[in-house]
Amino acid sequence: MGKVVFFSANDEVHGTELWVTDGTEAGTRMVKDIQPDNSLPDGWKGSDVSDIAALGDGRVVFSALDGYFAGRRELWVSDGTEDGTALLRDINPDDSSNPTGQTALGDGRVVFAAKSGTDLGHELWITDGTAVGTQLVKDINPTNGNVFDSHIGNFMPVGFNRVVFTANDGVHGTEFWVTDGTPEGTLLLADMSPGGTGLDSQTNVVNLSYEELVGGRLYINVYYDGELHDWVTDGTPDGTQSLVDGEALLGPTATSSSFELLPDGQFIFTVYSEHGQFKYLSDGTLQGTELFGYFGGASDAPIPVEFQLEADEGKYPRQAHDVYWDRGQELGDGRVLYSASTYEIKTKTLSGGTTYEDWIDYGSQLWVSDGTEGGTHLVRAFDGEEDPQLQNPGDFFTLPDGRVLFTARSEDDIESLYVTDGTDGGTILLATGIDDASDYTLWGSGGIVLFEAYGWD
C-alpha cells in the first residue's frame, strides 16, 4: 500500500467508522465496519473511531466501540485492510478501558491513557502495535490502593521520542509530565502551581495551548492561579521554565494570549489583561524574553461624562461610545479621550417673531474629560452645522509621551490618522487614507509605532 491517510467518517449508513484515502476518489474507502449492526438508531450506529495515531510502519492504532464486546471502547490496530484491522488488546475485560490521547513517540511506539480495571485508574500506557507490547508504563497516581485516576490528557510530542502531557499524581495536583515510554523516563516536568492544587482546582486543565518551536522545544500557554502563564520546555525538568519572571509585568488577571513564530526561530507572544496588551519577544529562555510593546491604559481612568445643556449654552456630549480602557484612551495627564454623540440646542426666531428651539446633531465627536462636567470639553471646536471635523473618532493608542493616536473622519469624509494632547491646537493630522487602525505596538525604545490598517488612495 502506498502513502495513505487514515481518518474517521460517517457515511450515514454505517455510522462513524475507520476510513482510508490515497487522495483519490477511487482510493477512498471504509476500512472495516467494526460495529456492523446498522439497524441501530443513527446516534448509535458505528464504532465511533477516534484518537488515531501512526505507529510508523504503515499501521495505526485507534479507539473504537465494538458491538461484539457489548459496546465497550478498546484499543484497535489497522494496516488499512479489513483483515488487518483488529482489536489490539482487551485492556479492561470487565469494562471499557477508554483509550484516549494516542500520541506517537516517533520510534514506532504510541503512548495513551487507559483504565485497565477496578484496581487501577486511568493511567499511562504504551503500545508497539502488538498485544504483548501494549503495557502499562506507570501508575502515576498510586494513592489509596491504585484506584484513583491520574486524569491524564493533553498529550503533545516534544523533542525526539518524548511526549508531554498533564497528570495528577495525588501530591502536586494536575501538572505537566513527560515520558519516553519507560517508567524511569516518566517524570514531573515542573510544579508550576505549588501547593498541591496544580494547574486548577478541577481534574481537567482549561485554557491550554501548545506551539512547536525550533530545536524540538514546546511553548505552553496555560491557565492557573487565576491567570494565564507562558512556559517553554525541551522535555526535561531542567529545560522547563517560565518566560516571564513571576509574571510581574503582566499585572493581575491575564485573560488570553496569542502567539506568532518568526522566521529566525524567535517568537512573539501577546498577553491580554485588564491593564492592556503586553507584547514579548522571546528566544524561548527567560533571559532572552523582552517586553517590547505595550498597548493599553489604566483601568482606573476617569469615567467619560455625559450631560445635557440648555438652549444656547453650547455643545454637549449626550452618549459616550466604545470606551475600552485597554485600547489606550487615557492621556498622560490622566484625562480620558472618548467618542460621544454631540448635540447643541439653539434658539431660533421666525420672521413673525416666534422663537423655537432647534436641536442640532453633530454626530460622534472627540471629547476629553477629567471625570467632571466642568473638566469635560470638545477637543476640536468647529463652527457651523455642516461637516463637523473629527467625525467618529476611534482606534485610540496612548504614546509614551502621553499623547494619543486615533483615527477620525474629516470634513472631506476621509478616514485619517491623528495625534492629540487633548487640545484643539495639539491635535495634528498625521496621514490621510488610514482606516480601522489596530494592533498598535511600540517597537523598542525609539518611539516607533507599528500598526495594522486599511489604506485608501
MARMAR-673728 format. One record per residue (C-alpha): residue number from 0; residue in three letters; x, y, z. Coordinates in steps of 0.5 Angstrom, whole numbers, plus 500, padded with zeros to 3 digits. Layout:
<rs>
num:NUM; residuo:ala; xx:X; yy:Y; zz:Z
...
</rs>
This chain:
<rs>
num:0; residuo:met; xx:500; yy:500; zz:500
num:1; residuo:gly; xx:503; yy:507; zz:498
num:2; residuo:lys; xx:502; yy:513; zz:502
num:3; residuo:val; xx:495; yy:514; zz:505
num:4; residuo:val; xx:492; yy:518; zz:511
num:5; residuo:phe; xx:487; yy:515; zz:516
num:6; residuo:phe; xx:481; yy:518; zz:518
num:7; residuo:ser; xx:474; yy:517; zz:522
num:8; residuo:ala; xx:468; yy:519; zz:518
num:9; residuo:asn; xx:460; yy:518; zz:518
num:10; residuo:asp; xx:457; yy:516; zz:511
num:11; residuo:glu; xx:450; yy:516; zz:514
num:12; residuo:val; xx:450; yy:508; zz:513
num:13; residuo:his; xx:455; yy:505; zz:518
num:14; residuo:gly; xx:456; yy:511; zz:523
num:15; residuo:thr; xx:463; yy:513; zz:524
num:16; residuo:glu; xx:468; yy:508; zz:522
num:17; residuo:leu; xx:475; yy:508; zz:520
num:18; residuo:trp; xx:477; yy:510; zz:513
num:19; residuo:val; xx:483; yy:511; zz:509
num:20; residuo:thr; xx:485; yy:515; zz:503
num:21; residuo:asp; xx:490; yy:516; zz:498
num:22; residuo:gly; xx:488; yy:523; zz:496
num:23; residuo:thr; xx:483; yy:520; zz:490
num:24; residuo:glu; xx:476; yy:519; zz:490
num:25; residuo:ala; xx:477; yy:511; zz:488
num:26; residuo:gly; xx:482; yy:510; zz:493
num:27; residuo:thr; xx:478; yy:513; zz:499
num:28; residuo:arg; xx:474; yy:507; zz:503
num:29; residuo:met; xx:472; yy:505; zz:509
num:30; residuo:val; xx:477; yy:500; zz:512
num:31; residuo:lys; xx:472; yy:496; zz:516
num:32; residuo:asp; xx:465; yy:496; zz:519
num:33; residuo:ile; xx:467; yy:495; zz:526
num:34; residuo:gln; xx:460; yy:496; zz:529
num:35; residuo:pro; xx:456; yy:492; zz:524
num:36; residuo:asp; xx:449; yy:493; zz:527
num:37; residuo:asn; xx:446; yy:498; zz:522
num:38; residuo:ser; xx:439; yy:497; zz:525
num:39; residuo:leu; xx:441; yy:502; zz:531
num:40; residuo:pro; xx:439; yy:509; zz:531
num:41; residuo:asp; xx:443; yy:514; zz:528
num:42; residuo:gly; xx:446; yy:516; zz:534
num:43; residuo:trp; xx:448; yy:509; zz:536
num:44; residuo:lys; xx:451; yy:507; zz:529
num:45; residuo:gly; xx:458; yy:506; zz:528
num:46; residuo:ser; xx:464; yy:504; zz:533
num:47; residuo:asp; xx:466; yy:512; zz:534
num:48; residuo:val; xx:473; yy:511; zz:532
num:49; residuo:ser; xx:477; yy:517; zz:535
num:50; residuo:asp; xx:485; yy:518; zz:537
num:51; residuo:ile; xx:488; yy:515; zz:531
num:52; residuo:ala; xx:496; yy:515; zz:532
num:53; residuo:ala; xx:501; yy:513; zz:527
num:54; residuo:leu; xx:506; yy:507; zz:529
num:55; residuo:gly; xx:511; yy:509; zz:524
num:56; residuo:asp; xx:510; yy:502; zz:520
num:57; residuo:gly; xx:504; yy:504; zz:516
num:58; residuo:arg; xx:499; yy:502; zz:521
num:59; residuo:val; xx:495; yy:506; zz:526
num:60; residuo:val; xx:492; yy:505; zz:533
num:61; residuo:phe; xx:486; yy:508; zz:535
num:62; residuo:ser; xx:480; yy:508; zz:540
num:63; residuo:ala; xx:473; yy:504; zz:538
num:64; residuo:leu; xx:467; yy:501; zz:540
num:65; residuo:asp; xx:466; yy:494; zz:539
num:66; residuo:gly; xx:459; yy:491; zz:539
num:67; residuo:tyr; xx:461; yy:484; zz:540
num:68; residuo:phe; xx:464; yy:487; zz:546
num:69; residuo:ala; xx:458; yy:490; zz:549
num:70; residuo:gly; xx:460; yy:497; zz:546
num:71; residuo:arg; xx:466; yy:497; zz:550
num:72; residuo:arg; xx:471; yy:502; zz:548
num:73; residuo:glu; xx:478; yy:499; zz:547
num:74; residuo:leu; xx:485; yy:500; zz:543
num:75; residuo:trp; xx:485; yy:497; zz:536
num:76; residuo:val; xx:490; yy:497; zz:530
num:77; residuo:ser; xx:490; yy:497; zz:523
num:78; residuo:asp; xx:494; yy:497; zz:517
num:79; residuo:gly; xx:489; yy:499; zz:512
num:80; residuo:thr; xx:486; yy:493; zz:510
num:81; residuo:glu; xx:479; yy:490; zz:513
num:82; residuo:asp; xx:483; yy:483; zz:515
num:83; residuo:gly; xx:489; yy:487; zz:518
num:84; residuo:thr; xx:484; yy:491; zz:523
num:85; residuo:ala; xx:483; yy:488; zz:529
num:86; residuo:leu; xx:482; yy:489; zz:537
num:87; residuo:leu; xx:490; yy:490; zz:539
num:88; residuo:arg; xx:489; yy:488; zz:547
num:89; residuo:asp; xx:483; yy:488; zz:551
num:90; residuo:ile; xx:486; yy:492; zz:556
num:91; residuo:asn; xx:480; yy:492; zz:561
num:92; residuo:pro; xx:476; yy:485; zz:561
num:93; residuo:asp; xx:471; yy:488; zz:565
num:94; residuo:asp; xx:469; yy:494; zz:563
num:95; residuo:ser; xx:471; yy:500; zz:557
num:96; residuo:ser; xx:479; yy:502; zz:558
num:97; residuo:asn; xx:477; yy:508; zz:554
num:98; residuo:pro; xx:484; yy:509; zz:551
num:99; residuo:thr; xx:485; yy:517; zz:550
num:100; residuo:gly; xx:490; yy:521; zz:547
num:101; residuo:gln; xx:494; yy:517; zz:543
num:102; residuo:thr; xx:501; yy:520; zz:541
num:103; residuo:ala; xx:507; yy:518; zz:537
num:104; residuo:leu; xx:513; yy:518; zz:541
num:105; residuo:gly; xx:517; yy:517; zz:534
num:106; residuo:asp; xx:520; yy:511; zz:535
num:107; residuo:gly; xx:515; yy:506; zz:533
num:108; residuo:arg; xx:511; yy:507; zz:539
num:109; residuo:val; xx:505; yy:510; zz:542
num:110; residuo:val; xx:503; yy:513; zz:549
num:111; residuo:phe; xx:496; yy:514; zz:551
num:112; residuo:ala; xx:492; yy:514; zz:557
num:113; residuo:ala; xx:487; yy:508; zz:559
num:114; residuo:lys; xx:484; yy:504; zz:565
num:115; residuo:ser; xx:486; yy:497; zz:566
num:116; residuo:gly; xx:481; yy:495; zz:571
num:117; residuo:thr; xx:478; yy:497; zz:578
num:118; residuo:asp; xx:484; yy:496; zz:582
num:119; residuo:leu; xx:488; yy:501; zz:577
num:120; residuo:gly; xx:485; yy:508; zz:575
num:121; residuo:his; xx:486; yy:512; zz:568
num:122; residuo:glu; xx:494; yy:511; zz:568
num:123; residuo:leu; xx:499; yy:512; zz:562
num:124; residuo:trp; xx:500; yy:506; zz:557
num:125; residuo:ile; xx:504; yy:505; zz:551
num:126; residuo:thr; xx:504; yy:500; zz:545
num:127; residuo:asp; xx:508; yy:498; zz:539
num:128; residuo:gly; xx:502; yy:495; zz:536
num:129; residuo:thr; xx:503; yy:488; zz:539
num:130; residuo:ala; xx:498; yy:485; zz:544
num:131; residuo:val; xx:505; yy:484; zz:548
num:132; residuo:gly; xx:508; yy:490; zz:547
num:133; residuo:thr; xx:502; yy:494; zz:550
num:134; residuo:gln; xx:503; yy:495; zz:557
num:135; residuo:leu; xx:502; yy:500; zz:563
num:136; residuo:val; xx:508; yy:505; zz:563
num:137; residuo:lys; xx:507; yy:508; zz:570
num:138; residuo:asp; xx:502; yy:508; zz:576
num:139; residuo:ile; xx:503; yy:516; zz:576
num:140; residuo:asn; xx:497; yy:517; zz:582
num:141; residuo:pro; xx:498; yy:511; zz:587
num:142; residuo:thr; xx:494; yy:514; zz:592
num:143; residuo:asn; xx:489; yy:510; zz:596
num:144; residuo:gly; xx:491; yy:503; zz:593
num:145; residuo:asn; xx:491; yy:505; zz:586
num:146; residuo:val; xx:484; yy:506; zz:585
num:147; residuo:phe; xx:485; yy:514; zz:583
num:148; residuo:asp; xx:486; yy:516; zz:576
num:149; residuo:ser; xx:492; yy:521; zz:574
num:150; residuo:his; xx:487; yy:525; zz:570
num:151; residuo:ile; xx:492; yy:524; zz:564
num:152; residuo:gly; xx:491; yy:528; zz:558
num:153; residuo:asn; xx:493; yy:534; zz:553
num:154; residuo:phe; xx:499; yy:530; zz:550
num:155; residuo:met; xx:504; yy:533; zz:546
num:156; residuo:pro; xx:510; yy:531; zz:542
num:157; residuo:val; xx:517; yy:535; zz:545
num:158; residuo:gly; xx:524; yy:534; zz:542
num:159; residuo:phe; xx:526; yy:527; zz:540
num:160; residuo:asn; xx:522; yy:521; zz:543
num:161; residuo:arg; xx:519; yy:524; zz:548
num:162; residuo:val; xx:511; yy:527; zz:550
num:163; residuo:val; xx:509; yy:532; zz:554
num:164; residuo:phe; xx:502; yy:531; zz:558
num:165; residuo:thr; xx:498; yy:533; zz:564
num:166; residuo:ala; xx:497; yy:529; zz:570
num:167; residuo:asn; xx:495; yy:529; zz:577
num:168; residuo:asp; xx:500; yy:524; zz:582
num:169; residuo:gly; xx:496; yy:526; zz:588
num:170; residuo:val; xx:501; yy:530; zz:591
num:171; residuo:his; xx:502; yy:536; zz:587
num:172; residuo:gly; xx:496; yy:537; zz:583
num:173; residuo:thr; xx:495; yy:537; zz:576
num:174; residuo:glu; xx:502; yy:539; zz:573
num:175; residuo:phe; xx:506; yy:538; zz:567
num:176; residuo:trp; xx:509; yy:531; zz:566
num:177; residuo:val; xx:514; yy:528; zz:560
num:178; residuo:thr; xx:515; yy:521; zz:558
num:179; residuo:asp; xx:520; yy:517; zz:554
num:180; residuo:gly; xx:516; yy:511; zz:554
num:181; residuo:thr; xx:519; yy:508; zz:560
num:182; residuo:pro; xx:517; yy:508; zz:568
num:183; residuo:glu; xx:524; yy:512; zz:570
num:184; residuo:gly; xx:523; yy:516; zz:564
num:185; residuo:thr; xx:516; yy:519; zz:566
num:186; residuo:leu; xx:518; yy:525; zz:570
num:187; residuo:leu; xx:514; yy:531; zz:573
num:188; residuo:leu; xx:517; yy:537; zz:569
num:189; residuo:ala; xx:515; yy:543; zz:573
num:190; residuo:asp; xx:511; yy:544; zz:579
num:191; residuo:met; xx:508; yy:550; zz:576
num:192; residuo:ser; xx:503; yy:552; zz:581
num:193; residuo:pro; xx:506; yy:549; zz:588
num:194; residuo:gly; xx:502; yy:547; zz:594
num:195; residuo:gly; xx:498; yy:541; zz:591
num:196; residuo:thr; xx:492; yy:545; zz:588
num:197; residuo:gly; xx:496; yy:544; zz:581
num:198; residuo:leu; xx:494; yy:548; zz:575
num:199; residuo:asp; xx:487; yy:549; zz:577
num:200; residuo:ser; xx:482; yy:546; zz:582
num:201; residuo:gln; xx:479; yy:542; zz:577
num:202; residuo:thr; xx:481; yy:535; zz:574
num:203; residuo:asn; xx:482; yy:538; zz:567
num:204; residuo:val; xx:486; yy:543; zz:565
num:205; residuo:val; xx:483; yy:549; zz:562
num:206; residuo:asn; xx:485; yy:555; zz:557
num:207; residuo:leu; xx:492; yy:551; zz:555
num:208; residuo:ser; xx:495; yy:551; zz:548
num:209; residuo:tyr; xx:502; yy:549; zz:545
num:210; residuo:glu; xx:506; yy:552; zz:540
num:211; residuo:glu; xx:512; yy:548; zz:537
num:212; residuo:leu; xx:519; yy:552; zz:537
num:213; residuo:val; xx:525; yy:551; zz:533
num:214; residuo:gly; xx:530; yy:546; zz:537
num:215; residuo:gly; xx:525; yy:541; zz:539
num:216; residuo:arg; xx:522; yy:546; zz:544
num:217; residuo:leu; xx:515; yy:547; zz:546
num:218; residuo:tyr; xx:511; yy:553; zz:548
num:219; residuo:ile; xx:506; yy:552; zz:553
num:220; residuo:asn; xx:501; yy:558; zz:555
num:221; residuo:val; xx:496; yy:555; zz:561
num:222; residuo:tyr; xx:491; yy:558; zz:566
num:223; residuo:tyr; xx:492; yy:557; zz:573
num:224; residuo:asp; xx:492; yy:561; zz:580
num:225; residuo:gly; xx:487; yy:566; zz:576
num:226; residuo:glu; xx:491; yy:568; zz:570
num:227; residuo:leu; xx:495; yy:565; zz:564
num:228; residuo:his; xx:502; yy:564; zz:564
num:229; residuo:asp; xx:507; yy:562; zz:559
num:230; residuo:trp; xx:513; yy:557; zz:559
num:231; residuo:val; xx:518; yy:553; zz:555
num:232; residuo:thr; xx:520; yy:546; zz:555
num:233; residuo:asp; xx:525; yy:542; zz:552
num:234; residuo:gly; xx:522; yy:536; zz:555
num:235; residuo:thr; xx:527; yy:536; zz:561
num:236; residuo:pro; xx:526; yy:539; zz:568
num:237; residuo:asp; xx:532; yy:543; zz:567
num:238; residuo:gly; xx:530; yy:546; zz:561
num:239; residuo:thr; xx:523; yy:548; zz:563
num:240; residuo:gln; xx:522; yy:555; zz:565
num:241; residuo:ser; xx:517; yy:561; zz:566
num:242; residuo:leu; xx:518; yy:566; zz:561
num:243; residuo:val; xx:516; yy:572; zz:565
num:244; residuo:asp; xx:520; yy:572; zz:572
num:245; residuo:gly; xx:514; yy:572; zz:577
num:246; residuo:glu; xx:509; yy:575; zz:571
num:247; residuo:ala; xx:511; yy:581; zz:575
num:248; residuo:leu; xx:510; yy:585; zz:568
num:249; residuo:leu; xx:503; yy:582; zz:567
num:250; residuo:gly; xx:499; yy:585; zz:572
num:251; residuo:pro; xx:493; yy:581; zz:575
num:252; residuo:thr; xx:488; yy:577; zz:571
num:253; residuo:ala; xx:492; yy:576; zz:565
num:254; residuo:thr; xx:486; yy:573; zz:561
num:255; residuo:ser; xx:488; yy:571; zz:554
num:256; residuo:ser; xx:495; yy:570; zz:550
num:257; residuo:ser; xx:497; yy:570; zz:542
num:258; residuo:phe; xx:503; yy:567; zz:539
num:259; residuo:glu; xx:507; yy:568; zz:533
num:260; residuo:leu; xx:513; yy:565; zz:531
num:261; residuo:leu; xx:518; yy:569; zz:527
num:262; residuo:pro; xx:523; yy:566; zz:521
num:263; residuo:asp; xx:529; yy:567; zz:526
num:264; residuo:gly; xx:526; yy:562; zz:531
num:265; residuo:gln; xx:524; yy:567; zz:536
num:266; residuo:phe; xx:517; yy:568; zz:537
num:267; residuo:ile; xx:512; yy:574; zz:540
num:268; residuo:phe; xx:507; yy:573; zz:545
num:269; residuo:thr; xx:502; yy:578; zz:547
num:270; residuo:val; xx:499; yy:577; zz:554
num:271; residuo:tyr; xx:492; yy:581; zz:555
num:272; residuo:ser; xx:490; yy:583; zz:561
num:273; residuo:glu; xx:486; yy:589; zz:565
num:274; residuo:his; xx:492; yy:593; zz:564
num:275; residuo:gly; xx:492; yy:593; zz:557
num:276; residuo:gln; xx:496; yy:588; zz:552
num:277; residuo:phe; xx:504; yy:586; zz:553
num:278; residuo:lys; xx:508; yy:584; zz:547
num:279; residuo:tyr; xx:514; yy:580; zz:549
num:280; residuo:leu; xx:520; yy:578; zz:544
num:281; residuo:ser; xx:523; yy:571; zz:546
num:282; residuo:asp; xx:528; yy:566; zz:544
num:283; residuo:gly; xx:525; yy:561; zz:549
num:284; residuo:thr; xx:529; yy:563; zz:555
num:285; residuo:leu; xx:528; yy:567; zz:561
num:286; residuo:gln; xx:534; yy:571; zz:560
num:287; residuo:gly; xx:532; yy:572; zz:552
num:288; residuo:thr; xx:525; yy:575; zz:553
num:289; residuo:glu; xx:524; yy:582; zz:553
num:290; residuo:leu; xx:518; yy:586; zz:554
num:291; residuo:phe; xx:518; yy:591; zz:547
num:292; residuo:gly; xx:511; yy:593; zz:546
num:293; residuo:tyr; xx:505; yy:596; zz:551
num:294; residuo:phe; xx:498; yy:598; zz:549
num:295; residuo:gly; xx:493; yy:600; zz:554
num:296; residuo:gly; xx:491; yy:604; zz:559
num:297; residuo:ala; xx:490; yy:604; zz:566
num:298; residuo:ser; xx:483; yy:601; zz:569
num:299; residuo:asp; xx:482; yy:607; zz:574
num:300; residuo:ala; xx:482; yy:612; zz:569
num:301; residuo:pro; xx:476; yy:617; zz:570
num:302; residuo:ile; xx:469; yy:615; zz:567
num:303; residuo:pro; xx:467; yy:620; zz:561
num:304; residuo:val; xx:462; yy:625; zz:563
num:305; residuo:glu; xx:455; yy:625; zz:559
num:306; residuo:phe; xx:451; yy:631; zz:560
num:307; residuo:gln; xx:446; yy:636; zz:557
num:308; residuo:leu; xx:446; yy:644; zz:557
num:309; residuo:glu; xx:440; yy:648; zz:556
num:310; residuo:ala; xx:439; yy:653; zz:550
num:311; residuo:asp; xx:445; yy:657; zz:547
num:312; residuo:glu; xx:449; yy:654; zz:553
num:313; residuo:gly; xx:454; yy:651; zz:547
num:314; residuo:lys; xx:455; yy:644; zz:545
num:315; residuo:tyr; xx:455; yy:638; zz:550
num:316; residuo:pro; xx:456; yy:630; zz:550
num:317; residuo:arg; xx:450; yy:626; zz:550
num:318; residuo:gln; xx:452; yy:619; zz:550
num:319; residuo:ala; xx:459; yy:616; zz:550
num:320; residuo:his; xx:461; yy:611; zz:545
num:321; residuo:asp; xx:467; yy:605; zz:545
num:322; residuo:val; xx:470; yy:606; zz:552
num:323; residuo:tyr; xx:475; yy:601; zz:553
num:324; residuo:trp; xx:481; yy:602; zz:558
num:325; residuo:asp; xx:485; yy:597; zz:554
num:326; residuo:arg; xx:485; yy:601; zz:548
num:327; residuo:gly; xx:489; yy:607; zz:550
num:328; residuo:gln; xx:484; yy:612; zz:551
num:329; residuo:glu; xx:488; yy:616; zz:557
num:330; residuo:leu; xx:492; yy:622; zz:556
num:331; residuo:gly; xx:499; yy:622; zz:560
num:332; residuo:asp; xx:496; yy:628; zz:565
num:333; residuo:gly; xx:490; yy:622; zz:567
num:334; residuo:arg; xx:484; yy:625; zz:563
num:335; residuo:val; xx:481; yy:621; zz:558
num:336; residuo:leu; xx:479; yy:621; zz:551
num:337; residuo:tyr; xx:473; yy:619; zz:548
num:338; residuo:ser; xx:468; yy:619; zz:543
num:339; residuo:ala; xx:461; yy:622; zz:544
num:340; residuo:ser; xx:454; yy:624; zz:541
num:341; residuo:thr; xx:455; yy:631; zz:540
num:342; residuo:tyr; xx:449; yy:636; zz:541
num:343; residuo:glu; xx:447; yy:643; zz:541
num:344; residuo:ile; xx:440; yy:647; zz:543
num:345; residuo:lys; xx:440; yy:654; zz:539
num:346; residuo:thr; xx:434; yy:659; zz:540
num:347; residuo:lys; xx:432; yy:661; zz:533
num:348; residuo:thr; xx:427; yy:666; zz:531
num:349; residuo:leu; xx:422; yy:666; zz:526
num:350; residuo:ser; xx:420; yy:672; zz:521
num:351; residuo:gly; xx:414; yy:674; zz:525
num:352; residuo:gly; xx:418; yy:674; zz:532
num:353; residuo:thr; xx:416; yy:667; zz:534
num:354; residuo:thr; xx:422; yy:663; zz:537
num:355; residuo:tyr; xx:423; yy:656; zz:538
num:356; residuo:glu; xx:429; yy:651; zz:540
num:357; residuo:asp; xx:433; yy:648; zz:535
num:358; residuo:trp; xx:436; yy:641; zz:537
num:359; residuo:ile; xx:443; yy:640; zz:532
num:360; residuo:asp; xx:446; yy:633; zz:532
num:361; residuo:tyr; xx:454; yy:634; zz:530
num:362; residuo:gly; xx:455; yy:626; zz:530
num:363; residuo:ser; xx:460; yy:623; zz:534
num:364; residuo:gln; xx:466; yy:628; zz:536
num:365; residuo:leu; xx:472; yy:627; zz:540
num:366; residuo:trp; xx:472; yy:629; zz:548
num:367; residuo:val; xx:476; yy:630; zz:553
num:368; residuo:ser; xx:474; yy:629; zz:561
num:369; residuo:asp; xx:478; yy:629; zz:568
num:370; residuo:gly; xx:471; yy:626; zz:570
num:371; residuo:thr; xx:468; yy:632; zz:572
num:372; residuo:glu; xx:463; yy:636; zz:568
num:373; residuo:gly; xx:467; yy:643; zz:569
num:374; residuo:gly; xx:473; yy:639; zz:566
num:375; residuo:thr; xx:470; yy:636; zz:560
num:376; residuo:his; xx:471; yy:639; zz:553
num:377; residuo:leu; xx:470; yy:638; zz:546
num:378; residuo:val; xx:477; yy:637; zz:543
num:379; residuo:arg; xx:477; yy:641; zz:537
num:380; residuo:ala; xx:472; yy:647; zz:536
num:381; residuo:phe; xx:468; yy:648; zz:530
num:382; residuo:asp; xx:464; yy:653; zz:527
num:383; residuo:gly; xx:457; yy:652; zz:523
num:384; residuo:glu; xx:452; yy:646; zz:523
num:385; residuo:glu; xx:455; yy:642; zz:517
num:386; residuo:asp; xx:461; yy:638; zz:516
num:387; residuo:pro; xx:464; yy:638; zz:523
num:388; residuo:gln; xx:471; yy:636; zz:524
num:389; residuo:leu; xx:474; yy:629; zz:527
num:390; residuo:gln; xx:467; yy:625; zz:526
num:391; residuo:asn; xx:467; yy:618; zz:529
num:392; residuo:pro; xx:474; yy:618; zz:533
num:393; residuo:gly; xx:477; yy:611; zz:535
num:394; residuo:asp; xx:482; yy:607; zz:535
num:395; residuo:phe; xx:486; yy:610; zz:540
num:396; residuo:phe; xx:493; yy:609; zz:543
num:397; residuo:thr; xx:497; yy:612; zz:548
num:398; residuo:leu; xx:504; yy:614; zz:546
num:399; residuo:pro; xx:510; yy:614; zz:551
num:400; residuo:asp; xx:510; yy:622; zz:552
num:401; residuo:gly; xx:502; yy:622; zz:554
num:402; residuo:arg; xx:499; yy:624; zz:547
num:403; residuo:val; xx:494; yy:619; zz:544
num:404; residuo:leu; xx:494; yy:617; zz:537
num:405; residuo:phe; xx:487; yy:616; zz:534
num:406; residuo:thr; xx:483; yy:616; zz:527
num:407; residuo:ala; xx:477; yy:620; zz:525
num:408; residuo:arg; xx:474; yy:622; zz:519
num:409; residuo:ser; xx:475; yy:630; zz:517
num:410; residuo:glu; xx:470; yy:634; zz:513
num:411; residuo:asp; xx:472; yy:631; zz:507
num:412; residuo:asp; xx:470; yy:624; zz:509
num:413; residuo:ile; xx:476; yy:621; zz:509
num:414; residuo:glu; xx:479; yy:617; zz:515
num:415; residuo:ser; xx:485; yy:620; zz:517
num:416; residuo:leu; xx:491; yy:619; zz:523
num:417; residuo:tyr; xx:491; yy:624; zz:528
num:418; residuo:val; xx:495; yy:625; zz:535
num:419; residuo:thr; xx:493; yy:630; zz:540
num:420; residuo:asp; xx:495; yy:632; zz:547
num:421; residuo:gly; xx:487; yy:634; zz:549
num:422; residuo:thr; xx:487; yy:641; zz:546
num:423; residuo:asp; xx:485; yy:644; zz:539
num:424; residuo:gly; xx:492; yy:646; zz:538
num:425; residuo:gly; xx:495; yy:640; zz:540
num:426; residuo:thr; xx:491; yy:636; zz:535
num:427; residuo:ile; xx:495; yy:634; zz:529
num:428; residuo:leu; xx:493; yy:631; zz:522
num:429; residuo:leu; xx:499; yy:625; zz:521
num:430; residuo:ala; xx:496; yy:622; zz:515
num:431; residuo:thr; xx:490; yy:621; zz:511
num:432; residuo:gly; xx:487; yy:615; zz:508
num:433; residuo:ile; xx:488; yy:611; zz:514
num:434; residuo:asp; xx:482; yy:607; zz:516
num:435; residuo:asp; xx:481; yy:602; zz:522
num:436; residuo:ala; xx:488; yy:602; zz:525
num:437; residuo:ser; xx:489; yy:596; zz:530
num:438; residuo:asp; xx:494; yy:592; zz:534
num:439; residuo:tyr; xx:499; yy:598; zz:535
num:440; residuo:thr; xx:506; yy:596; zz:538
num:441; residuo:leu; xx:511; yy:600; zz:541
num:442; residuo:trp; xx:517; yy:598; zz:538
num:443; residuo:gly; xx:524; yy:598; zz:542
num:444; residuo:ser; xx:525; yy:604; zz:546
num:445; residuo:gly; xx:526; yy:609; zz:540
num:446; residuo:gly; xx:518; yy:611; zz:540
num:447; residuo:ile; xx:517; yy:608; zz:533
num:448; residuo:val; xx:510; yy:605; zz:533
num:449; residuo:leu; xx:507; yy:599; zz:529
num:450; residuo:phe; xx:500; yy:598; zz:527
num:451; residuo:glu; xx:495; yy:595; zz:522
num:452; residuo:ala; xx:490; yy:599; zz:518
num:453; residuo:tyr; xx:487; yy:599; zz:511
num:454; residuo:gly; xx:490; yy:604; zz:507
num:455; residuo:trp; xx:486; yy:609; zz:502
num:456; residuo:asp; xx:489; yy:613; zz:496
</rs>
